[in-house]
Amino acid sequence: MKAKSIKGKTTEEIKNVLKESMSNGYKPTLAIVFISVKQDRDTICKILTDEGIAIYGATTNGEFTDQGISAGEIAILLLDINPAFFSILFSAFHENNYRQTTQDIAKKAMEKFTHPCFLIAGSNLNTDAEELLHGFEDILGKQVNVTGGMAGDDTTFKEQFVFTNNKESNNGIVAIAFNEDKISIKGKATHGWNAVGTEKTVTKSIGNHVYTIDDIPVLDMVIKYGGLKNVTPENFAIEHSITLPLQLQRETGAPVMRAGLVVDWSDRSYYCSGSVPQGSKVRFSIAPDFDVIEKVIKGCEDLKATEMPEADAILLFSCAGRLLSFGPLIGEEIEGIQKVWNAPMAGMFSNAEMARATNGNLEMHGLTACCVAIKEK
Amino acid sequence: MNQHVQKILDFIQQSEHLSAEEKTALLKSAKDADKEIEIAAFKLERTEKVKRTTAILLEETIEELEQKRKAVEAQNRELEIESSLERVRTQAMSMSKPDDLMDICQVVYTDLLLLGFDELRNAMINIYEDHKTYFLNYDYAPVAGKTVTQMPYNFHPLIEKQVRETKNAHDAFNEFSFTGKELKDFRELRKKNGELDDPKLEDSSSLHYYFYSIGTGSIGISTYNPISENKLNLIKRFRNVFNLAYQRYIDITKALYQTREAQIELALERVRSRSIAMHKSDELNEVVAILFEKLKDLQIPVTAASIGVYIDGSKDMHVYVCGENEDGLVISNYRFPHFNNKISNDFDNARENKFGFLSHTYTREEKNAFYEYLFEHTAIMQVPDDIRRMIFESPAYTISMAPVNHSIFAVNDFEGKVLAENEVDIFKRFARVFDQTYIRFLDLQKAEAQAREAQIETALERVRSRSMGMQKSEELKEVIKIVYQQLRHLKINLDHAGFVVDYTPGGDWHFWIADEQDIPSKITHPYFESVWAIQFNESREKDADFFTTHLNFEEKNIFYNKLLSYVPGLPEASKKFYLNCPGLAASTVLFENVSLYIENFSGTPYTDEENTTLMRFGKVFQQTYTRFLDLQKAEAQALRAEQDLIEIKISRKKAEDALNELQAAQAQLIQSEKMASLGELTAGIAHEIQNPLNFVNNFSDLSAELIDEMNEEINKGNFEDAKQIAADLKQNLEKINHHGKRAGDIVKGMLQHSRSSSGVKEPTDINALADEYLRLAYHGLRAKDKSFNATMKTEFDESIGNINIIPQDIGRVILNLITNAFYVVDEKKKQQPEGYEPTVSVSIKRSLSFGEGRGEVSITVKDNGNGIPQKVLDKIFQPFFTTKPTGQGTGLGLSLSYDIVKAHGGELKVETEEGEGSEFIIQLPL
């Protein structure tokens, strides 16, 4: 399998680079498209569809390829994978039927492949990404291999989209089901955030809506620890909550990150990137030291050394929060990861990341760099 | 881009001194610098943010740490308090006696000081007791140390109030204080109560008391200054801890008391049950052993325990004593003689004055004098040497004694230890239990003796009744069997019982035997010498009524070999039994000419009681023997009687034969009487027949004449007249027939009279029967004696009709009575021919008064003769009695008549008046 990454500021530019990439006879069959919500998705889809390329697409909070990071642009990873080895599955959610949806997707994949694995992207801030993972587990068991991320919208947290050749949804899922017997996919999720302060208890929450921690409105906690003064809805930037995320302790496996993405000022609560069960133990976290970048890269090197010595392509779902936290340094992380396998890469800054936690279950993460290495067997 | 860098960039680009390469290189450097600046700025900014957050978190953490530190401090303080409380708890838990409360006070005091009670003066525990006028104040203060003071409840109004408020409360608190003059007065009061003055109070302006209730008392402290609320709460915690432990102490004390009580009760129960189970006085050995063991078990310091049972009518006692040495219990019993000695006298004194309990301690010399006497004069001398040594070498001697009914219970100690108060109580309880059960034992003994007596009496009664039931002398074997069984039943050990009867010196021995062997029940053998036989003879010579025999194996077998040689056919098994048994013990009771003996082959001698019982059996047997002899006599008589009976039978046969002859003669006589009466009738009958015969003859003659006349008329052809004559003839013939029949009837009646009775009752016209016999009798007499004449009167009751009688028999009676009546009136007429009219009347009446039947018929034959003289009146119904001249009467008429009437169930009575006549009445039931 040969992969190529292309990028462009406009659809026209993409059209050109695509043409250019295919000029030497390269015939991609699958395009993984990370695109700013501002871009013309329809045109891009048309261009790719015209070329007979299947699309897995998601809007982003910023996108990147091995050629660099951009914002408000388009990044595409092209793969000439045997169409028999994959299948694009798309579904919009209805009445929060997240679990049901992925159960159906899993069933469909089972019809095609004995051992399917998945690369998924979901849209909508209300989507319970954990339920999506549970749906896969319900059908294929706990060991099922699922990675991916939640679509972004240039950090406006308003409307995100996932799409394929002829469909898109602001409340849906696009998935590539791979034949795992033919295609090897390994994911590695690393965040590197440091839990600080004392352990606290979520005293009130419903799903991803967190109201109080130790009986104090969660927003007040964020304001307190952020050292913020005279906070109003108008002057409060969501990055304040994102850069003071919660580490949710799990019974097994490493803790997972939850950051407040949307504030409800009526009761000073916020909606997280994933669910935070009431009664669970959490600690606030501060941005990792800058050397965490090396740690993330090291994690990928470990993956390479132990499970994935070679990769045909690399995908990276990096949380938008990381962009906020690392600022200009984020490039170092992305470049570092790419250099591990030195393969074509595309990725996006996502609203949430999905991968197996270190030594744990499939998890929906936040503030995490989720690296996916793909290799044809 | 950084403005300064931008300026540099602009400057580079605009520079004309730089080559393109240089510009490119510089521009790149500038851009790199810009990027680095950007990164540095970002890092700085983020670091600031993190710093800010970290500072806040640090602050929070510090605050948290501070809280933790405080918590740890509080925890430490709490630990200190808990440690103190633990020490109080430990101290309280280890309490074993009330005085230990002072130690607790000390711990409380020390620990309160450790916990910062700088103003502390002392720690106290007050224990109230309702029945006392004071309470106990356990105290620890550095000044006086540990003290316990009796504080009157009314010691001071404030204290009284404190007691009132905390007494019986669970969670009461009371505080009071003294200042100024009050303090001074209080100090004086304390001194008066014997308490040590506290010099520190000189420098103190006040004294404060704080008490918490503990149910049965209070715990508290006093201080030189008032204490804080916290400290009060702390004291409360001390109270709580102490209270729990103290309750536990009380509970344990109670439990210990109960356990001890249970132990005592158990020990008493053992004594009680053993005493109740006593059967013999000897068992007091075991009872005293249990008493001793149980007293030891209960840690009562005793060297020995003893029971002295007074011997009736004596100051002596039978003493059962139990002590111990290395080998175990040593029990001895001996007669304790009354002798003049201090200790002995003290026993007497205790007994006579009925002291409930006495304890005396004696000097070594007194003790030794006492025991020297005992060792010299009593069976105590048999105790092991080590005990003897202990007795004499011991330094002192204490006796605790409790005289009880019939006995005295005592324990002694050879170190002179005196029983403590609670030990005395236990000792007394033992004495009481022993006393109760011993009395019961005595009652039991009495009851058992009575029961035994009843048993013996029953057994004797069985023997007695069996012997009284003897029908034959042979049954003596049953009697000895009963004796044997009853003695066995009375649990007397015997294998063999026997009677010796008909004893004659030198003569044969006759035995009646009962045992389990197959020996015959009756043995007779010639006299032979044996130990037993010699004893038997000697005893008889000495007029002794009892002797016992004890033979060892050999002696027994010599005797039995000889004895068994006279018992042929004895089964081998039985022989073996007799010869293999270890010995022989026999008891023999002697009476005149008879003896009862019992034997056992174990050789165990019989006890006095058993021998006494045997003698009682012997006495009963003696009566039996008398009966036996009577029976023997009776049997001899019976034999004679049997012989007599044979003779009697022969005589009876003779008599019977004679009687038969007599009866035959009598029958003949009766027949003769019949014939005689027939003879008397013959004339009457002849007269009666004569009339019809006359008619027959006359009419025959007349008829012959008429036939002649008829023939004549016929010849005349005068047939009408002939027919007339024929009709007359027929009439005549009918008359002839009539009178012929009448004659036939008369003959028939005569034949009937002479015939023997048919014995069958038949309905008979009694009126006709009487009438016929009246006429027959009259004509019979008239035929014999023409001069005879008498008036006959009849009075018949026609309503009677037929009655059921044997007509020949009753006819004979009537005839006899009428004939007699005619005879007597004829006799009287012959004596008084003038004016006398002989009259015989026959009347028949029916009455309903006779018996219970349907009534009766009375036939009365009355004459007006001379009557029957009184002297012969009684004899008239006797056979063969007659007043008629010899040859004229058989003397059987009235006798037979009487019998006939009786045979009809009737009565024949006579009423007579001398000179006026007689009246014979036949009463026949209907």
Boltz contact constraints between the chains, C-beta under 6 A:
constraints:
  - contact:
      token1: [A, 196]
      token2: [B, 57]
      max_distance: 6.0
  - contact:
      token1: [A, 197]
      token2: [B, 57]
      max_distance: 6.0
  - contact:
      token1: [A, 225]
      token2: [B, 53]
      max_distance: 6.0
  - contact:
      token1: [A, 225]
      token2: [B, 56]
      max_distance: 6.0
  - contact:
      token1: [A, 227]
      token2: [B, 52]
      max_distance: 6.0
  - contact:
      token1: [A, 227]
      token2: [B, 56]
      max_distance: 6.0
  - contact:
      token1: [A, 286]
      token2: [B, 50]
      max_distance: 6.0
  - contact:
      token1: [A, 286]
      token2: [B, 53]
      max_distance: 6.0
  - contact:
      token1: [A, 327]
      token2: [B, 42]
      max_distance: 6.0
  - contact:
      token1: [A, 328]
      token2: [B, 38]
      max_distance: 6.0
  - contact:
      token1: [A, 328]
      token2: [B, 39]
      max_distance: 6.0
  - contact:
      token1: [A, 328]
      token2: [B, 42]
      max_distance: 6.0
